[in-house]
């Protein structure tokens, strides 16, 4: 029995050291050298304080801010430990009710807005953590935000344009606006 147990325990200890300690340390070290911002969580620092991550949305409900995509995470919105979609199909009454409720909330916040409501303002993303909205979703909210902040709509539109990111490498994905970064810039307008 000793002849079988000793090599098994030795191999277990060796593989634990290699795969559980050495490999993670090496990968983390390389990542910190090659991609320091991403390795630290793509954190957003404002006035010397970490206010969030470029990769995880935040729940803005005050009408003077731009609102992000709805989050399907529970028990609170944008809960990174509960990442995932609602898994509700298009015929599920709960999804239909949720979308109707989101439409009602958007219309109540800006009843005179004639623009069609973009889908990303009423449908949650697959992760429930999406920090971005489409430029159309940002445009839909410009009049409300400008009115409540007593700013000219052109100034708010310029801010949205400055914070619109293009396709990755000019090819992948769609243009997008990071809601947290846009709202930080909006608060900086005085």
Long-range contacts (C-beta under 8 A, 24 or more apart in sequence): 44-180, 44-181, 44-184, 46-184, 51-180, 51-184, 52-180, 53-131, 54-131, 54-178, 54-180, 54-181, 55-129, 55-131, 56-80, 56-129, 56-131, 57-129, 57-130, 57-131, 57-132, 57-179, 57-180, 58-131, 58-179, 58-180, 60-179, 60-183, 63-109, 63-110, 63-144, 63-145, 63-148, 64-145, 64-148, 64-149, 65-145, 65-183, 65-186, 66-133, 66-138, 66-141, 66-145, 66-177, 66-179, 66-182, 66-183, 66-186, 67-121, 67-133, 67-141, 67-179, 68-130, 68-131, 68-132, 68-133, 68-179, 69-120, 69-121, 69-123, 69-124, 69-125, 69-130, 69-132, 69-133, 69-137, 70-98, 70-102, 70-121, 70-122, 70-123, 70-124, 71-124, 71-125, 71-128, 71-129, 71-130, 72-124, 72-125, 72-128, 73-128, 73-129, 77-128, 78-128, 78-129, 79-128, 80-129, 82-128, 83-127, 83-128, 83-129, 84-126, 84-127, 84-128, 85-124, 85-125, 85-126, 85-127, 85-128, 86-124, 86-128, 99-123, 106-140, 109-144, 110-141, 110-143, 110-144, 112-143, 113-140, 113-143, 113-144, 115-139, 115-140, 131-178, 131-179, 131-180, 132-165, 132-176, 132-177, 132-178, 132-179, 133-176, 133-177, 133-179, 134-174, 134-175, 134-176, 134-177, 135-160, 135-164, 135-175, 135-176, 135-177, 137-177, 138-164, 138-177, 138-182, 145-186, 149-186, 149-189, 151-189, 155-189, 156-186, 159-185, 159-186, 159-189
